[in-house]
Amino acid sequence: MAARGRGVAPAAVRAVTDWVFDAFAGTCLRQIMLVHDVDNPASCRVAQKAGYPFQKLSPANPPHWFEDGHIHVRLGG
């Protein structure tokens, strides 16, 4: 894919995140969580580059989700 490794995905996530925090300013929105499967390291890198540090492991919980996941959180404000 031509865009891979050029920072397009993290830039898009940052733009949407900034828009959400701006659009919901003054409400009770304090954080946004980004969750991905543990065995998806590309999504992990995108989350971290977009300003979503890893917070914790989310164990699988069938039937809601079947794989362990990483939870990344970005705080507003």
Rosetta silent file (secondary structure, phi, psi, omega in degrees, C-alpha in Angstrom):
SEQUENCE: MAARGRGVAPAAVRAVTDWVFDAFAGTCLRQIMLVHDVDNPASCRVAQKAGYPFQKLSPANPPHWFEDGHIHVRLGG
SCORE:     score description
SCORE:     0.000 S_00000001
   1 L     0.000  133.298 -173.895    0.000    0.000    0.000 S_00000001
   2 L   -65.106  -29.574 -176.136    1.432    3.369   -1.039 S_00000001
   3 L   -86.278  -12.829 -176.032    0.473    5.201    2.171 S_00000001
   4 L   -59.346  132.159  176.973    1.984    2.635    4.543 S_00000001
   5 L    81.235    5.084 -178.710    4.732    4.071    6.735 S_00000001
   6 L  -103.807    4.560  177.058    4.030    7.684    5.798 S_00000001
   7 L    82.230   12.821 -177.860    2.087    8.644    8.921 S_00000001
   8 H   -66.236  -48.774 -177.639   -1.288    8.902    7.188 S_00000001
   9 H   -63.118  -48.775  177.480   -3.217    6.735    9.671 S_00000001
  10 H   -60.160  -37.280  178.450   -1.863    8.427   12.829 S_00000001
  11 H   -64.203  -39.798  178.617   -2.546   11.850   11.295 S_00000001
  12 H   -66.204  -42.119  178.903   -6.126   10.821   10.512 S_00000001
  13 H   -64.514  -42.530  177.417   -6.673    9.492   14.043 S_00000001
  14 H   -61.708  -43.195 -178.641   -5.235   12.705   15.540 S_00000001
  15 H   -62.976  -45.387  179.741   -7.466   14.850   13.306 S_00000001
  16 H   -66.790  -41.383  178.755  -10.630   12.957   14.234 S_00000001
  17 H   -60.814  -47.415  178.993   -9.660   12.939   17.915 S_00000001
  18 H   -60.785  -41.596  178.904   -9.037   16.697   17.922 S_00000001
  19 H   -61.949  -44.421 -178.718  -12.342   17.275   16.131 S_00000001
  20 H   -62.657  -47.241 -179.969  -14.257   15.150   18.662 S_00000001
  21 H   -63.532  -36.589  176.531  -12.735   16.921   21.652 S_00000001
  22 H   -68.368  -45.531 -176.754  -13.468   20.319   20.042 S_00000001
  23 H   -65.595  -30.171 -177.526  -17.012   19.374   19.010 S_00000001
  24 L  -109.223   20.429  176.418  -17.863   18.071   22.469 S_00000001
  25 L   -58.552  140.054 -179.999  -16.022   20.735   24.477 S_00000001
  26 L    87.013   -2.443  175.825  -17.981   21.674   27.563 S_00000001
  27 L  -101.203 -172.922 -178.068  -19.555   18.237   27.869 S_00000001
  28 L   -87.343   10.744  177.991  -18.523   15.415   30.135 S_00000001
  29 L   -68.740  114.883 -177.672  -16.270   13.814   27.466 S_00000001
  30 L  -112.452  -23.783 -176.794  -12.950   13.325   29.229 S_00000001
  31 E  -154.784  159.762  173.271  -11.253   10.586   27.248 S_00000001
  32 E  -125.267  133.382  178.584  -11.376    8.484   24.107 S_00000001
  33 E  -104.189  138.380  175.589  -10.441    4.815   24.127 S_00000001
  34 E  -120.378  125.702 -175.327   -8.953    3.045   21.142 S_00000001
  35 E  -124.340  137.876  176.638   -9.033   -0.780   21.285 S_00000001
  36 E  -145.449  160.533  176.871   -7.411   -3.329   18.980 S_00000001
  37 E   -62.967  145.946 -179.785   -6.558   -7.038   18.995 S_00000001
  38 L   -57.324  -39.136 -176.648   -3.282   -7.904   20.687 S_00000001
  39 L   -88.881   37.173  174.195   -1.951   -9.526   17.535 S_00000001
  40 L  -127.405   75.515 -175.713   -2.327   -6.344   15.462 S_00000001
  41 H   -63.838  -26.884  178.432    0.969   -4.506   16.038 S_00000001
  42 H   -64.504  -42.090  177.625    0.295   -2.024   13.219 S_00000001
  43 H   -65.591  -34.407  177.903   -2.804   -0.730   15.021 S_00000001
  44 H   -63.260  -44.763  178.924   -0.778   -0.501   18.222 S_00000001
  45 H   -64.187  -41.425  178.164    1.827    1.698   16.480 S_00000001
  46 H   -60.326  -47.132 -179.417   -0.885    3.898   14.951 S_00000001
  47 H   -58.588  -47.844 -178.050   -2.516    4.376   18.361 S_00000001
  48 H   -65.375  -42.414  179.327    0.765    5.305   20.033 S_00000001
  49 H   -67.510  -24.182  179.675    1.838    7.669   17.235 S_00000001
  50 L   -87.358    4.408  176.954   -1.591    9.332   17.393 S_00000001
  51 L    91.461   19.457  177.536   -1.109   10.161   21.076 S_00000001
  52 L  -108.357   91.102  179.628   -2.969    7.209   22.576 S_00000001
  53 L   -67.859  150.315  176.023   -0.590    5.561   25.048 S_00000001
  54 E   -62.145  133.645  178.633   -1.151    1.925   25.952 S_00000001
  55 E  -110.214  -49.071 -178.598   -3.166    1.701   29.159 S_00000001
  56 E  -164.873  166.546  176.096   -4.003   -1.942   29.776 S_00000001
  57 E   -86.471  137.920  176.680   -4.711   -5.378   28.410 S_00000001
  58 E  -112.081  109.075 -178.658   -8.346   -6.300   27.827 S_00000001
  59 L   -67.473  152.035  177.028   -8.870  -10.062   28.106 S_00000001
  60 L   -54.174  147.166 -178.559  -11.175  -11.793   25.639 S_00000001
  61 E  -146.262   69.663  179.738  -14.819  -11.808   26.723 S_00000001
  62 L   -59.143  142.988    8.398  -16.936  -13.958   24.391 S_00000001
  63 L   -92.964    5.978 -176.572  -19.451  -13.349   22.908 S_00000001
  64 L   -73.049  -47.490  171.969  -18.666   -9.601   22.995 S_00000001
  65 E  -148.183  145.067 -168.039  -15.080   -9.927   21.752 S_00000001
  66 L  -104.071  -12.682 -177.939  -13.123  -13.096   21.154 S_00000001
  67 L  -119.276  153.240  171.082   -9.478  -12.005   21.288 S_00000001
  68 L   -61.907  149.962 -178.437   -7.356  -10.281   23.913 S_00000001
  69 E  -136.834  164.239  171.450   -6.977   -6.599   23.151 S_00000001
  70 E  -102.295  137.697  173.665   -4.947   -3.518   23.965 S_00000001
  71 E  -109.628  124.015  175.848   -6.705   -0.458   25.318 S_00000001
  72 E  -113.790  141.262 -176.631   -5.135    2.897   24.480 S_00000001
  73 E  -131.661  135.244  171.705   -6.534    6.093   26.019 S_00000001
  74 E  -118.191  127.629 -179.687   -6.172    9.743   25.119 S_00000001
  75 E   -88.079  145.237  178.826   -7.323   12.300   27.629 S_00000001
  76 L   -82.132  169.302  169.394   -9.042   15.477   26.536 S_00000001
  77 L    90.573    0.000    0.000   -8.230   18.963   27.415 S_00000001
